[in-house]
Amino acid sequence: MSSSVITRRQFLTLTGGVLGAAALGFPRLGLGAKKRVVIVGGGIGGATAAKYITMMDPAIEVTLVEKKQTYHTCFMSNEVLSGVRDITSIEFGYDGLKKRGITVINAEVNAIDPVAKTVTLLGNDTLAYDACIVAPGIDFHWDTLEGYNQQVAEQLPHAWQAGPQTQLLRDQLTAMRDGGTVVIVAPPNPFRCPPGPYERASQIAWYLKNNKPKSKIIILDPKEKFSKMGLFTAGWKRYYGYGTGDSLIEWIGVDEGGEVNRVDAKQRIVYAGGAIKGDVINIIPPQKAGKIAVTADLVNEAGWCPVDQRTFESKNHKDVYVIGDASVAAPMPKSGYAANSQAKVCAAAVVAGLQGNPAPVPSYVNTCYSLITPEDGISVAMVYRLGDDGTITKVEGAGGLTPSDASDAMRKREVEYAYSWFKNITHDSFG
Amino acid sequence: MKPPIRLIALVAMLWGSLPVIAELPSATMLANTCAGCHGTNGASVGPASPTIAGISRDYFIQSMLDYQSGKRPSTIMQRIAKGYSEAEIELMAEYFSQQPFAHQAQEHDVKQADFGRRLHKKYCALCHEDGGRHADDDAGILAGQWAAYLRFTMQDFTREEREMENKMKQRLEKLQADHGEQGVEALIHYYASQQ
């Protein structure tokens, strides 16, 4: 960021005696001192919060800090693995937000000081805030699997933060011989995108079926069940011979020895119940909130960020909010739609707070599509409200899965609506 | 000891009135939950989720209630509609009916669109006036709506999976008898061509 902006901010801080006026109930008059919101992280949650705060109150000065110049969505990245879409189609920039008057700074955040109410960037530039929204996404537990670490992930990709890792896994799949074995190591709960590993298996199976039909996918899972399990396994039976001797997909749950405890990257062997050799090995490690959430003391013992679920304000620090995958928002899943929905609830609460009003009554929604083939889609949806106990609660009777007896035509429509959802949610976040 | 009747009555009254006095989310808050699929403020960027900005209040409410009851077929909307109370649906209806319908360019076949224009005039224009540009109380805006959505809708009607008024049923049957599925497809190209 340019230092002139900082100077202007510092000037505003020095002239910030308007706070008293805000407290007296005429905050919009402001006398030139703008309220400042700093958003840390430019994924779906952070971008949506930036856009919606600006839409709700254009007088608020919004700054978004994101390390990367562009963002790759994790959703639809499994279609990059199957070759159905190109990686450029999941890449999004920040020009849309800039056009809305949002300041976008490509930098890494070093620290958040909840007392001084400042965000410090790598290189020591400092941004003052009235409210700070932290949307750091996920980080990995690199130390839970013997023989696995961040360097090994350059050979055995996780591809669970989309971008170069996605391309790496795609390249390994295209380079693999026909007759090879793809091993997917699924993560323990909770993790980003609960149906993701199983959609990934479906998409890779689609690629193998059409290009390398003698090959095979083995999913090693530390869980006994998974999201949309009935719909996925029925789809695998239908398209990929699941349950037969020459199935393209084999799923090994925890009861059958699916928990992996060691990896030999050189030999390309993972050790679970037995030793399994993979030509391509995709390890999706256990997860926790993104690094800055830890640095800023926003996490609990489990590594995720507890929040007031009406506003997403951190339970650890006042005026700091955490949204998206990093937050504790169950029963909402860690999904793109959830992050987008939470960002709007949080934006409304932040704007209300800065205007001296109470936090509004929230409403949240989630929708997740998974594509089993390019013509067969399934979904899960849920509407949430704030329960009497102040926690996010499923609206009774709402939501649920694609019915198991949905017609082929309806399943094809789900694909078209999935692509449409992709266009709309990315536009709703970045556009 | 029996609790006094008056206390029971009071508790019952409060209990019964709770959902009424419970504070609702604002119209904007509720409408924002739709944007992930239907676009910011209900203006879909396509290619299948319909634009709901500019929709008539009554048509929005009826659609949501028909999704809730299962009367209207859907992929996901039956499941989502059940998440909102009638009062919430009314708030959303109010909100979306006040948003401008955003016409977006989409692919269409010029010849088919021209044929569709004539078919529209002959079979549909009596009710869907002005090329289907208006937000009717019993129909969505057709002009400029996303073609994939219109196609799904017409499939639901022609396969008799979605109910329609007799008037429309007769005209649609006449159109199909005269021009077949190509006639229906031409109509879709016509509506898609309207900017």
Contacts between the chains, C-beta under 8 A, distances in Angstrom:
chain1	res1	chain2	res2	distance
A	51	B	40	8.0
A	52	B	32	7.4
A	337	B	36	5.1
A	340	B	35	7.9
A	340	B	36	5.2
A	341	B	32	7.7
A	341	B	33	6.0
A	341	B	36	6.9
A	344	B	29	7.6
A	344	B	32	4.4
A	344	B	33	7.7
A	344	B	35	7.9
A	345	B	29	7.4
A	348	B	28	7.7
A	348	B	29	6.2
A	348	B	32	8.0
A	360	B	25	6.9
A	360	B	26	5.8
A	360	B	29	5.9
A	361	B	23	5.1
A	361	B	24	6.5
A	361	B	25	4.4
A	361	B	26	7.2
A	361	B	29	6.9
A	362	B	25	6.4
A	362	B	29	6.6
A	363	B	25	4.1
A	363	B	29	5.1
A	363	B	30	5.2
A	363	B	32	7.7
A	363	B	33	5.5
A	363	B	88	7.7
A	364	B	33	6.7
A	365	B	33	4.0
A	365	B	34	7.8
A	365	B	36	7.2
A	365	B	80	7.1
A	365	B	83	7.1
A	367	B	36	6.5
A	367	B	37	6.5
A	367	B	76	6.6
A	367	B	80	7.4
A	379	B	75	7.0
A	379	B	76	5.4
A	381	B	76	5.4
A	381	B	79	5.0
A	381	B	80	5.3
A	382	B	83	7.3
A	383	B	33	7.2
A	383	B	80	6.3
A	383	B	82	7.6
A	383	B	83	2.4
A	383	B	84	6.6
A	384	B	83	7.9
A	385	B	25	7.8
A	395	B	82	7.5
A	395	B	83	4.4
A	395	B	84	7.7
A	397	B	82	5.2
A	398	B	79	6.8
A	398	B	80	7.1
A	398	B	82	4.3
A	398	B	83	3.4
A	398	B	84	8.0
A	399	B	79	5.2
A	399	B	80	7.1
A	399	B	82	7.3
A	399	B	83	6.3
A	400	B	79	5.2
A	402	B	75	7.3
A	402	B	76	7.9
A	406	B	75	7.7
A	409	B	155	7.5
A	410	B	73	8.0
A	410	B	75	5.6
A	413	B	48	7.7
A	413	B	75	5.1
A	413	B	152	6.0
A	414	B	75	5.0
A	414	B	76	7.4
A	416	B	47	7.4
A	416	B	48	4.3
A	416	B	148	5.6
A	417	B	37	7.3
A	417	B	48	5.3
A	417	B	49	6.3
A	417	B	75	5.7
A	417	B	76	6.8
A	419	B	47	7.0
A	419	B	48	7.0
A	420	B	37	6.9
A	420	B	44	7.2
A	420	B	46	6.3
A	420	B	47	5.7
A	420	B	48	3.9
A	420	B	49	4.3
A	420	B	146	7.8
A	420	B	148	7.5
A	421	B	36	6.7
A	421	B	37	4.8
A	421	B	49	6.8
A	423	B	45	5.3
A	423	B	46	6.4
A	423	B	47	7.0
A	424	B	35	7.3
A	424	B	36	6.5
A	424	B	37	5.5
A	424	B	38	6.6
A	424	B	39	4.9
A	424	B	44	5.9
A	424	B	45	5.7
A	424	B	49	5.9
A	425	B	36	4.5
A	425	B	37	7.2
A	427	B	39	6.6
A	427	B	40	7.0
A	427	B	45	4.8
A	428	B	35	4.8
A	428	B	36	6.0
A	428	B	39	6.5
A	428	B	40	5.0
A	431	B	40	7.2
A	431	B	45	7.6
